[in-house]
Amino acid sequence: MAAAISYSTLDIPSTSGQNAFYASNRTPLKQTPLVKLPITAFTPGGWLRKCLELQSNGLTGHLGEISIWLTKKNNAWLSKSGTGDYGWEEVPYWLRGYSRIGYALRDPGMLAETKFWVEGTLNSQRQNGDFGPIHNHSKGFRDLWAQMLMLQVLQSWYEYNGDQRVLPFMSRYFEWELSIPDDHFLKDYWENSRGGDNLASVYWAYNLTGDPKLLELATKIDRNTADWRLPGNLPNYHNVNVAECFREPATYYQQSGLSGDLEASYRDFDLMRDKFGQVPGGMFGADENAREGHDDPHQAVETCGMVEQIGSNDLLLAVTGDPKWAANTEDVAFNTLPAAFTADYRALRYLTAQNMVISDAKNHAPGLDNGGPFLLMNPFSSRCCQHNSSSAWVNFLEGSWMATQDNGLAALLFTQGKVQAKVGDGTEVSVSTETKYPFDETIKMTIHAAKPVAFPLYLLIPRWAAGANVSVGHDSTPAEPGKYLRIEKTWHPGEQLVLRLPMKPRVRTWDRMKNAVSVDYGPLTFSLKIDEELHQVDGKTNTMADSGWQPGTDQSKWPTFEILPKSAWNYGLELNPTFKVVKRPWPADDNPFTLDHAPIELITEGRQIPAWTIDSSGLAGVLPQSPVSVDSPKQQLTLVPMGAARLRISSFPTVQG
């Protein structure tokens, strides 16, 4: 006789009840539909594990040998007095990703290096509760931005090993923050924009300690943070600030309960996409800052901006349960993020655009807002992204599964690997996932436990997945796109679930971007395949002005590359295009985000647009209005996944002969 199984379709998981095993919001904070799991719950597999291993073996894992900011001698992060060298954001930017990669991979060397920096940080706390570098502004006000980052490092350290020093340490620091007068608190540009990071850490500590003074501090932080609630406007348009800080009102909504706070974060996100993000890839054009009249797909975004957007989505997905945030994470992670790095993750570039036909050492201002060699794949430059890029894929990992308030689990981003958590009556289960998603439409999950256990399993079905279907044994049910499918039953050890997400080519028309089109297949967006030529240059002489590296760093081990086009790029797609899907062998090295080994290609037809050329700033010219009338002959075109294309045209004009 088949075991009883119950299916239900939900917009979001319920907020009633409270998870018995993972810290969710204490009263009076509003309950959230999803609860973050500790980093130790995850064992990545497949292509995601490969990306993390490449980071570990590449720039992130070896940045301590390269970056001048990670020099240990006289480093202000290791100083009890708060004085010394290199005392700002770089160490904690790097460490918050580096440490979590180490936890996820169980890498002994990374764990030892993390322990060194965490011990130094814990030992740096002074009698008044302050810790780390004393970095003052020109006004004489204390800068707290870098400390916000290090608090996140300590949170994941606590998740990793339960270090009992962490909560008292943070409590003393928060008490010190409460003592700072408002007119001296969060007044500098960066900390004022990014106070939401401080706020989230305060709520994390409150949920573990219940200290009511922390809610007083939370209100103080919100009161002194830049106003991300402005109707139809933002306090600033810096790309990283926008991707990171728009979540602050929704974070405070957990305490205020005001719908306007939650709506403000949605409004900020939508405003940036409406004005500057009429492009595929999930981001927006803000190549330092977004500018009126600069919304073409050749505008770029920082690698830091991508990292922070995925981190914001993780938080907002927990707070709201809204599938919108998981969808944006997939868009950014699959289509924009991988192209910001060389395929071996030994170099990265500061800026990446959706239409990007050259990646060189030249200054592309004023086409780009910031001036410098910002398109170059350089391990020695881009000081903020160089360190912050460490969090890129581990942010994705931590958003892939969360707990629910009914002691269940929710699969939010499908990826190969294993998640281990307590469910139901407290039984520990692991769910292993086998899949090549997003390059394949089949996801198979296997439940492992010491005994049968009843708990609900939620699957977040992507909004594009018409015809999605779930099979549990001989039982099968359709799954509605853009909704959660809740499956409640007693799961037996070894029981399997198979989710199928049918994929087919789709064309999106961007009517507010000159009727340009983009091509999707499942969650992947596709770009024109442009043949690439790597040209090695001197990384140390082609850097941002504030770059720094350790003496004796060997450039031969860390080469810098321009990527130049070897084939034409100025093509439009035929009106009403058709596509042939070509499946290629899965790459032997498990890295599908490379031009030569992408496991899917699309074949279609288009025509060259001779008048569409490089502009005066050295960027792909502004998109022409579609459809474009041309005399060029029809040609066969190959499209590749956008994340595999370091040079790409992803926003296409349409053409007619």
C-alpha positions as CSV (number, residue, x, y, z in Angstrom):
1,M,0.0,0.0,0.0
2,A,1.4,3.4,-1.0
3,A,2.3,5.8,1.8
4,A,-0.1,8.8,2.1
5,I,1.2,11.9,0.3
6,S,-0.3,15.4,0.3
7,Y,0.4,18.1,-2.3
8,S,-0.4,21.8,-2.0
9,T,0.5,24.8,-4.1
10,L,1.5,28.0,-2.2
11,D,2.5,31.5,-3.0
12,I,4.8,31.5,0.0
13,P,5.4,29.1,2.9
14,S,3.3,29.9,6.0
15,T,4.7,32.1,8.7
16,S,2.6,30.4,11.5
17,G,4.5,28.4,14.0
18,Q,8.2,28.6,14.7
19,N,11.0,26.3,13.5
20,A,12.2,24.2,16.4
21,F,15.7,23.7,15.3
22,Y,17.0,26.9,13.6
23,A,16.9,30.4,14.9
24,S,14.1,32.4,13.4
25,N,12.7,35.7,14.6
26,R,11.9,36.2,18.2
27,T,8.9,38.3,19.2
28,P,8.2,41.2,18.6
29,L,10.0,40.7,15.2
30,K,7.6,39.5,12.5
31,Q,8.0,35.9,11.6
32,T,9.5,35.0,8.3
33,P,8.4,32.2,6.0
34,L,12.0,30.9,5.5
35,V,14.9,30.4,7.9
36,K,18.5,30.5,7.0
37,L,20.4,27.2,7.5
38,P,24.0,27.3,8.9
39,I,26.8,27.1,6.4
40,T,27.7,23.6,7.8
41,A,24.4,22.3,6.4
42,F,25.7,22.4,2.8
43,T,27.9,20.1,0.8
44,P,28.2,21.5,-2.7
45,G,28.6,19.2,-5.7
46,G,28.8,19.3,-9.5
47,W,29.5,22.6,-11.3
48,L,28.9,24.7,-8.1
49,R,31.6,22.7,-6.2
50,K,33.9,23.2,-9.2
51,C,33.4,27.0,-9.0
52,L,34.2,27.0,-5.3
53,E,37.2,24.8,-5.8
54,L,38.4,27.1,-8.6
55,Q,38.0,30.1,-6.2
56,S,39.9,28.2,-3.5
57,N,42.7,27.2,-5.9
58,G,42.6,30.6,-7.7
59,L,42.7,34.3,-6.7
60,T,40.4,34.0,-3.6
61,G,42.4,31.2,-2.1
62,H,45.8,32.8,-2.7
63,L,44.9,36.5,-2.2
64,G,46.8,36.4,1.1
65,E,50.0,36.0,-1.0
66,I,49.1,38.8,-3.4
67,S,47.1,41.6,-1.8
68,I,49.0,44.2,0.2
69,W,45.9,44.7,2.3
70,L,46.1,41.1,3.6
71,T,49.7,41.6,4.9
72,K,49.8,40.2,8.4
73,K,52.7,42.2,9.7
74,N,51.3,45.3,11.5
75,N,47.8,44.8,10.1
76,A,45.3,46.9,12.0
77,W,42.8,44.1,12.1
78,L,45.2,42.2,14.4
79,S,45.9,45.2,16.6
80,K,44.5,45.6,20.2
81,S,45.0,49.4,19.8
82,G,43.2,49.6,16.5
83,T,46.3,51.1,14.8
84,G,48.4,49.7,12.1
85,D,48.3,49.3,8.3
86,Y,45.6,48.2,6.0
87,G,42.7,48.8,8.3
88,W,39.6,49.0,6.2
89,E,37.2,46.8,4.3
90,E,39.6,44.5,2.4
91,V,40.3,41.9,5.1
92,P,36.7,41.3,6.1
93,Y,35.4,41.6,2.5
94,W,37.8,38.7,1.5
95,L,37.4,36.8,4.8
96,R,33.6,36.6,4.8
97,G,33.7,34.6,1.5
98,Y,37.0,32.9,1.9
99,S,35.9,31.5,5.3
100,R,32.6,30.2,4.1
101,I,34.2,28.5,1.1
102,G,36.5,26.8,3.6
103,Y,33.6,25.6,5.7
104,A,31.7,24.4,2.6
105,L,34.7,22.5,1.2
106,R,36.0,21.4,4.6
107,D,39.4,22.6,3.5
108,P,42.0,22.4,6.3
109,G,44.2,25.1,5.0
110,M,41.4,27.6,4.6
111,L,40.0,26.7,8.0
112,A,43.4,27.3,9.6
113,E,43.8,30.7,7.8
114,T,40.3,31.7,8.8
115,K,41.0,30.8,12.5
116,F,44.1,33.0,12.4
117,W,42.1,36.1,11.3
118,V,39.1,35.4,13.5
119,E,41.3,34.9,16.6
120,G,43.0,38.2,15.8
121,T,39.7,40.0,15.5
122,L,38.3,38.5,18.7
123,N,41.5,39.5,20.5
124,S,41.3,43.1,19.1
125,Q,38.3,44.1,21.2
126,R,38.9,47.0,23.5
127,Q,37.5,47.7,27.0
128,N,34.7,49.9,25.6
129,G,33.5,47.1,23.2
130,D,35.0,48.6,20.0
131,F,37.2,46.3,17.9
132,G,39.3,46.2,14.9
133,P,40.9,49.2,13.1
134,I,40.1,52.7,14.3
135,H,39.4,54.3,11.0
136,N,38.3,58.0,11.2
137,H,36.8,60.2,8.5
138,S,38.2,63.6,7.7
139,K,35.4,65.0,9.8
140,G,36.7,63.1,12.8
141,F,33.8,60.6,12.9
142,R,34.4,56.9,13.5
143,D,34.0,54.7,10.4
144,L,32.0,51.5,11.2
145,W,31.5,50.1,7.7
146,A,34.4,47.6,7.8
147,Q,33.2,46.4,11.2
148,M,29.8,45.6,9.6
149,L,31.6,43.2,7.3
150,M,33.6,41.5,10.1
151,L,30.4,41.0,12.1
152,Q,29.2,38.8,9.2
153,V,32.5,36.9,9.3
154,L,31.9,36.2,13.0
155,Q,28.3,35.1,12.4
156,S,29.4,32.4,10.0
157,W,32.3,31.4,12.3
158,Y,29.7,30.9,15.1
159,E,27.6,28.8,12.7
160,Y,30.6,26.7,11.9
161,N,31.8,25.8,15.4
162,G,29.6,27.5,18.0
163,D,32.4,29.6,19.4
164,Q,31.0,30.8,22.7
165,R,33.0,34.0,22.6
166,V,31.2,35.4,19.6
167,L,27.8,36.5,21.1
168,P,29.4,38.3,24.2
169,F,31.9,39.9,21.8
170,M,29.1,41.2,19.5
171,S,26.9,42.2,22.5
172,R,29.8,44.4,23.9
173,Y,30.3,46.0,20.5
174,F,26.6,46.7,20.0
175,E,26.4,48.3,23.5
176,W,29.3,50.6,22.4
177,E,27.4,51.5,19.3
178,L,24.4,52.4,21.4
179,S,26.6,54.9,23.3
180,I,27.6,56.8,20.2
181,P,25.6,60.1,19.8
182,D,23.3,60.1,16.8
183,D,25.2,63.1,15.3
184,H,28.4,61.0,15.2
185,F,26.8,57.7,14.1
186,L,26.9,56.4,10.5
187,K,27.7,59.8,9.0
188,D,30.2,58.8,6.3
189,Y,29.0,58.0,2.7
190,W,29.7,54.2,2.8
191,E,28.6,53.4,6.3
192,N,25.6,55.7,6.0
193,S,24.5,53.9,2.8
194,R,25.2,50.4,4.2
195,G,23.7,50.6,7.7
196,G,21.4,47.8,6.7
197,D,24.3,45.3,7.0
198,N,24.8,46.4,10.7
199,L,21.0,46.1,11.2
200,A,20.9,42.5,9.9
201,S,23.7,41.5,12.3
202,V,21.8,43.1,15.2
203,Y,18.7,41.0,14.4
204,W,20.9,37.9,14.1
205,A,22.2,38.5,17.6
206,Y,18.8,39.4,19.0
207,N,17.3,36.1,17.8
208,L,20.0,34.2,19.7
209,T,20.1,36.3,22.9
210,G,16.7,38.0,23.2
211,D,18.5,41.1,24.5
212,P,15.9,44.0,24.2
213,K,18.6,46.6,24.0
214,L,19.4,45.3,20.5
215,L,16.0,46.4,19.3
216,E,16.8,49.9,20.5
217,L,20.0,49.8,18.6
218,A,18.2,48.5,15.5
219,T,15.9,51.5,15.6
220,K,18.9,53.8,16.0
221,I,20.6,52.2,13.0
222,D,17.6,52.6,10.8
223,R,17.1,56.2,11.9
224,N,20.7,57.1,11.0
225,T,21.0,55.1,7.7
226,A,20.5,56.7,4.3
227,D,16.8,56.9,3.4
228,W,16.1,54.0,1.0
229,R,12.4,54.8,1.2
230,L,12.4,57.8,-1.1
231,P,9.5,57.6,-3.5
232,G,10.7,57.5,-7.1
233,N,14.3,58.2,-6.1
234,L,17.3,56.8,-4.2
235,P,19.8,58.4,-1.8
236,N,22.6,57.6,-4.3
237,Y,23.0,55.5,-7.4
238,H,26.3,53.8,-6.8
239,N,25.9,50.3,-8.2
240,V,27.1,48.3,-5.1
241,N,25.2,50.5,-2.7
242,V,22.0,50.0,-4.7
243,A,22.5,46.2,-4.9
244,E,23.4,46.0,-1.2
245,C,21.4,48.7,0.5
246,F,17.9,48.6,-1.1
247,R,17.1,45.7,1.3
248,E,17.5,47.9,4.4
249,P,13.8,49.0,4.7
250,A,12.6,45.4,4.2
251,T,15.1,44.3,6.9
252,Y,13.7,46.9,9.3
253,Y,10.2,45.8,8.3
254,Q,10.7,42.8,10.5
255,Q,10.6,45.1,13.5
256,S,8.4,48.0,12.3
257,G,5.7,45.8,10.7
258,L,5.0,48.7,8.3
259,S,4.0,47.5,4.9
260,G,5.6,50.7,3.5
261,D,9.0,49.5,4.7
262,L,8.7,46.3,2.8
263,E,7.3,48.0,-0.3
264,A,10.2,50.5,-0.3
265,S,12.7,47.7,-1.0
266,Y,10.5,46.3,-3.8
267,R,10.2,49.8,-5.2
268,D,13.9,50.4,-5.2
269,F,14.6,47.2,-7.0
270,D,12.0,47.8,-9.6
271,L,13.1,51.5,-10.1
272,M,16.7,50.4,-11.0
273,R,15.4,47.8,-13.5
274,D,12.9,50.2,-15.0
275,K,15.4,53.0,-15.6
276,F,18.7,51.3,-16.0
277,G,18.0,47.5,-16.2
278,Q,16.1,47.0,-19.4
279,V,18.6,44.3,-20.2
280,P,19.0,40.5,-19.6
281,G,21.2,39.2,-16.8
282,G,19.4,40.4,-13.8
283,M,21.4,43.5,-13.1
284,F,21.5,47.1,-14.4
285,G,23.9,49.6,-16.0
286,A,25.8,51.5,-13.3
287,D,29.5,51.4,-14.1
288,E,30.3,53.0,-10.8
289,N,27.1,55.1,-10.7
290,A,23.9,54.9,-12.8
291,R,23.4,58.0,-14.9
292,E,20.4,59.4,-16.6
293,G,20.6,58.7,-20.4
294,H,23.1,55.9,-19.9
295,D,20.9,52.8,-20.0
296,D,22.2,50.9,-23.1
297,P,23.3,47.3,-22.7
298,H,26.9,48.4,-23.1
299,Q,26.7,50.0,-19.6
300,A,28.3,47.7,-17.0
301,V,28.1,46.8,-13.4
302,E,30.8,45.9,-10.8
303,T,31.5,42.4,-9.8
304,C,30.9,43.6,-6.2
305,G,27.4,44.6,-7.3
306,M,26.6,41.1,-8.5
307,V,27.9,39.6,-5.3
308,E,25.8,41.9,-3.2
309,Q,22.7,41.4,-5.3
310,I,22.8,37.7,-4.6
311,G,23.4,38.4,-0.9
312,S,20.4,40.7,-0.8
313,N,18.3,38.2,-2.5
314,D,19.1,35.6,0.1
315,L,18.0,37.9,2.9
316,L,14.8,39.0,1.1
317,L,13.9,35.5,0.2
318,A,14.0,34.5,3.8
319,V,12.1,37.6,4.9
320,T,9.4,37.5,2.3
321,G,9.5,34.0,0.7
322,D,8.8,35.8,-2.6
323,P,10.0,33.7,-5.7
324,K,11.0,37.0,-7.2
325,W,14.3,37.0,-5.3
326,A,15.2,33.4,-6.2
327,A,14.5,34.2,-9.9
328,N,16.8,37.2,-9.8
329,T,19.6,35.2,-8.1
330,E,19.4,32.6,-10.9
331,D,19.5,35.4,-13.5
332,V,22.5,37.1,-12.0
333,A,24.4,33.9,-11.0
334,F,23.9,32.0,-14.3
335,N,24.0,34.8,-16.8
336,T,26.2,37.7,-15.5
337,L,28.5,36.5,-12.6
338,P,30.6,33.8,-14.3
339,A,31.7,36.1,-17.1
340,A,33.3,38.5,-14.5
341,F,36.1,36.0,-14.0
342,T,38.5,34.2,-16.2
343,A,37.5,30.6,-16.5
344,D,40.2,29.5,-14.0
345,Y,39.2,32.2,-11.4
346,R,42.7,33.5,-11.3
347,A,41.7,37.0,-12.4
348,L,38.6,39.1,-12.6
349,R,37.5,42.4,-14.0
350,Y,35.9,45.3,-12.3
351,L,33.1,45.8,-14.8
352,T,31.0,43.5,-17.0
353,A,28.3,44.5,-19.4
354,Q,25.5,42.6,-21.2
355,N,26.7,43.8,-24.6
356,M,30.5,43.7,-24.2
357,V,32.7,43.2,-27.3
358,I,36.1,44.1,-25.9
359,S,37.7,43.5,-22.5
360,D,40.9,45.5,-22.5
361,A,43.2,47.8,-20.6
362,K,41.9,51.1,-22.0
363,N,40.0,53.9,-20.3
364,H,36.5,53.8,-21.6
365,A,35.2,56.9,-19.9
366,P,33.0,58.8,-20.4
367,G,31.1,55.9,-22.0
368,L,31.6,54.2,-18.6
369,D,31.1,56.4,-15.6
370,N,34.5,55.6,-13.9
371,G,37.8,56.0,-15.8
372,G,40.5,53.4,-15.7
373,P,41.4,49.9,-17.0
374,F,38.2,48.5,-15.6
375,L,37.5,45.9,-18.3
376,L,40.8,44.2,-17.9
377,M,41.0,40.7,-16.4
378,N,43.6,41.6,-13.7
379,P,44.3,39.8,-10.4
380,F,46.2,42.9,-9.1
381,S,43.5,45.6,-9.6
382,S,39.9,46.4,-8.6
383,R,40.7,46.5,-4.9
384,C,37.1,46.1,-3.7
385,C,36.0,43.4,-6.1
386,Q,39.4,41.6,-5.8
387,H,38.5,40.9,-2.2
388,N,34.6,40.9,-2.2
389,S,34.4,38.4,-5.1
390,S,35.1,35.6,-2.6
391,S,31.5,35.6,-1.6
392,A,30.1,35.2,-5.1
393,W,29.2,31.5,-5.2
394,V,28.9,30.8,-1.5
395,N,26.1,33.4,-1.4
396,F,24.4,31.4,-4.1
397,L,25.0,28.2,-2.1
398,E,23.5,29.6,1.1
399,G,20.4,30.6,-0.7
400,S,19.8,27.2,-2.3
401,W,18.0,25.6,0.7
402,M,16.3,27.1,3.8
403,A,14.2,25.7,6.6
404,T,10.5,26.4,7.0
405,Q,8.5,27.3,10.2
406,D,6.7,23.9,10.0
407,N,10.0,22.1,10.5
408,G,10.4,21.3,6.8
409,L,12.9,22.1,4.1
410,A,12.6,24.3,1.0
411,A,14.6,23.8,-2.1
412,L,14.9,27.3,-3.6
413,L,17.8,27.1,-6.1
414,F,18.5,23.7,-7.7
415,T,22.1,22.5,-7.8
416,Q,23.9,19.3,-7.3
417,G,25.1,18.6,-3.8
418,K,23.7,17.7,-0.4
419,V,21.9,19.6,2.4
420,Q,21.8,18.2,6.0
421,A,19.3,19.4,8.5
422,K,16.9,18.6,11.3
423,V,13.2,18.2,10.3
424,G,9.9,17.0,11.6
425,D,10.4,15.4,15.1
426,G,14.1,16.4,15.2
427,T,15.4,13.6,13.0
428,E,18.5,14.7,11.0
429,V,18.1,14.0,7.3
430,S,20.2,14.8,4.3
431,V,18.8,15.4,0.8
432,S,21.2,14.7,-2.0
433,T,20.5,16.2,-5.4
434,E,21.8,14.9,-8.7
435,T,21.4,17.4,-11.6
436,K,23.2,19.3,-14.3
437,Y,20.6,22.2,-13.9
438,P,20.5,24.9,-15.3
439,F,21.9,23.0,-18.3
440,D,19.5,20.1,-17.9
441,E,15.8,19.9,-16.9
442,T,15.9,16.9,-14.6
443,I,16.5,17.2,-10.8
444,K,16.6,14.0,-8.8
445,M,16.6,14.2,-5.0
446,T,17.2,11.3,-2.6
447,I,16.2,11.4,1.1
448,H,18.7,9.9,3.6
449,A,17.8,9.3,7.2
450,A,18.3,6.7,10.0
451,K,14.5,6.1,10.1
452,P,11.3,7.1,8.3
453,V,10.5,10.7,9.1
454,A,7.4,12.9,8.4
455,F,8.2,16.4,7.2
456,P,7.1,18.8,4.5
457,L,9.4,19.4,1.5
458,Y,8.9,22.5,-0.5
459,L,10.0,22.9,-4.1
460,L,10.1,26.5,-5.6
461,I,9.1,26.0,-9.2
462,P,10.7,28.6,-11.6
463,R,8.2,31.0,-13.2
464,W,9.3,30.0,-16.8
465,A,8.8,26.2,-16.2
466,A,5.5,25.6,-17.9
467,G,4.6,21.9,-17.7
468,A,6.8,21.2,-14.6
469,N,6.1,17.8,-13.1
470,V,7.1,16.1,-9.8
471,S,7.3,12.3,-9.3
472,V,7.6,10.6,-5.9
473,G,7.9,6.9,-6.6
474,H,4.9,6.0,-8.8
475,D,3.0,9.1,-7.7
476,S,3.1,12.1,-10.0
477,T,1.7,15.7,-9.9
478,P,2.0,18.8,-12.0
479,A,3.8,21.8,-10.4
480,E,2.7,25.4,-11.0
481,P,5.4,27.8,-12.2
482,G,6.3,30.7,-9.9
483,K,4.8,28.8,-6.9
484,Y,5.9,26.5,-4.1
485,L,4.9,22.9,-4.3
486,R,4.6,21.6,-0.7
487,I,4.9,17.8,-0.5
488,E,4.0,16.4,2.9
489,K,4.6,12.7,3.7
490,T,6.6,10.3,5.7
491,W,9.8,10.0,3.9
492,H,11.6,6.6,4.0
493,P,15.4,6.3,3.8
494,G,16.5,6.1,0.1
495,E,13.2,7.5,-1.2
496,Q,13.5,9.6,-4.3
497,L,11.8,12.5,-5.9
498,V,12.2,13.6,-9.5
499,L,11.4,17.1,-10.7
500,R,11.3,17.9,-14.4
501,L,11.4,21.5,-15.6
502,P,10.8,21.5,-19.4
503,M,13.0,23.9,-21.2
504,K,12.7,25.4,-24.6
505,P,14.0,28.5,-26.4
506,R,12.0,31.7,-25.6
507,V,12.4,35.2,-27.0
508,R,11.9,38.2,-24.8
509,T,11.2,41.6,-26.4
510,W,12.5,44.7,-24.5
511,D,10.0,47.2,-25.8
512,R,11.6,50.0,-23.6
513,M,15.0,49.2,-25.0
514,K,14.3,49.9,-28.7
515,N,12.5,46.6,-29.1
516,A,15.7,44.6,-28.6
517,V,15.3,40.9,-28.0
518,S,17.1,38.4,-25.8
519,V,17.0,34.6,-26.0
520,D,16.3,32.3,-23.0
521,Y,16.4,28.6,-22.5
522,G,15.2,27.7,-19.1
523,P,16.9,30.1,-16.7
524,L,19.8,30.6,-19.1
525,T,20.1,33.6,-21.4
526,F,22.1,33.2,-24.5
527,S,24.7,35.4,-26.2
528,L,26.3,35.6,-29.6
529,K,29.3,33.4,-29.7
530,I,32.3,35.7,-30.4
531,D,35.7,34.1,-30.9
532,E,38.1,35.4,-28.3
533,E,41.8,36.2,-28.4
534,L,43.6,36.4,-25.1
535,H,46.4,39.1,-25.0
536,Q,48.6,39.0,-21.9
537,V,49.6,42.4,-20.5
538,D,51.5,43.7,-17.5
539,G,49.0,43.6,-14.6
540,K,50.9,45.9,-12.3
541,T,51.1,48.8,-14.7
542,N,47.5,48.5,-15.8
543,T,45.7,48.9,-12.4
544,M,43.4,51.2,-10.6
545,A,45.2,54.0,-8.8
546,D,44.6,52.6,-5.3
547,S,45.7,49.0,-6.0
548,G,48.4,47.4,-3.9
549,W,50.3,44.1,-3.9
550,Q,52.9,42.4,-1.8
551,P,56.6,42.8,-2.7
552,G,57.9,40.0,-4.8
553,T,54.5,38.8,-6.1
554,D,55.2,36.7,-9.2
555,Q,53.2,38.0,-12.2
556,S,54.0,34.8,-14.2
557,K,51.8,32.9,-11.7
558,W,49.0,35.5,-11.9
559,P,48.8,36.7,-15.5
560,T,46.6,39.6,-16.6
561,F,44.7,39.4,-19.9
562,E,42.9,41.5,-22.4
563,I,40.1,39.6,-24.3
564,L,39.8,40.8,-27.9
565,P,37.2,39.8,-30.5
566,K,38.4,37.6,-33.4
567,S,35.0,37.5,-35.1
568,A,32.3,39.9,-36.0
569,W,29.8,40.8,-33.3
570,N,27.4,43.3,-34.9
571,Y,24.6,41.0,-35.7
572,G,20.9,41.3,-35.3
573,L,18.5,38.3,-35.1
574,E,15.8,37.6,-37.7
575,L,12.3,38.6,-36.9
576,N,10.4,35.6,-35.5
577,P,13.6,33.6,-35.2
578,T,13.7,29.8,-34.9
579,F,16.3,27.8,-32.9
580,K,18.0,24.5,-33.0
581,V,19.1,23.2,-29.6
582,V,22.4,21.5,-29.7
583,K,23.4,19.4,-26.6
584,R,27.1,18.9,-26.3
585,P,29.1,16.6,-23.9
586,W,29.3,17.7,-20.3
587,P,32.7,19.2,-19.7
588,A,35.2,16.7,-18.2
589,D,36.3,19.4,-15.7
590,D,32.8,20.1,-14.5
591,N,33.0,23.8,-15.5
592,P,30.2,24.6,-18.0
593,F,30.8,28.4,-18.0
594,T,33.4,28.4,-20.7
595,L,33.2,29.3,-24.3
596,D,34.7,26.0,-25.6
597,H,32.9,23.6,-23.3
598,A,29.4,25.0,-22.8
599,P,27.1,22.0,-22.9
600,I,24.3,23.8,-24.8
601,E,24.3,25.9,-27.9
602,L,21.5,27.4,-29.9
603,I,21.7,27.7,-33.7
604,T,19.6,30.5,-35.3
605,E,19.9,33.0,-38.1
606,G,20.6,36.7,-38.3
607,R,22.3,39.4,-40.4
608,Q,25.2,41.7,-39.9
609,I,24.4,45.4,-39.2
610,P,27.3,47.4,-40.8
611,A,26.3,50.7,-39.2
612,W,26.5,49.2,-35.7
613,T,30.1,49.8,-34.7
614,I,32.4,50.6,-31.8
615,D,31.6,54.0,-30.4
616,S,33.9,56.9,-29.5
617,S,34.5,55.4,-26.0
618,G,35.6,52.0,-27.4
619,L,32.3,50.3,-26.4
620,A,29.8,48.4,-28.5
621,G,27.7,51.2,-30.1
622,V,24.3,52.1,-28.7
623,L,21.6,49.7,-29.9
624,P,19.8,50.7,-33.0
625,Q,16.0,50.8,-33.0
626,S,14.5,47.4,-34.0
627,P,13.7,46.2,-36.6
628,V,16.8,47.3,-38.6
629,S,16.6,47.2,-42.4
630,V,19.8,45.8,-43.8
631,D,21.0,44.5,-47.2
632,S,23.4,41.9,-45.5
633,P,22.9,38.3,-46.3
634,K,21.2,35.9,-43.8
635,Q,23.8,34.0,-41.8
636,Q,23.8,31.1,-39.4
637,L,24.6,32.2,-35.9
638,T,25.7,30.3,-32.8
639,L,24.5,31.4,-29.4
640,V,26.1,30.2,-26.2
641,P,25.1,30.6,-22.5
642,M,25.7,34.2,-21.5
643,G,27.6,33.3,-18.4
644,A,30.1,31.4,-20.6
645,A,30.8,34.4,-22.9
646,R,33.4,36.9,-21.6
647,L,32.7,38.8,-24.8
648,R,29.0,38.9,-25.7
649,I,26.0,40.4,-27.4
650,S,23.0,39.4,-25.2
651,S,20.6,42.2,-26.2
652,F,20.1,41.9,-29.9
653,P,18.5,44.2,-32.5
654,T,16.1,42.5,-34.9
655,V,16.7,42.8,-38.6
656,Q,14.8,42.5,-41.8
657,G,16.3,42.1,-45.2
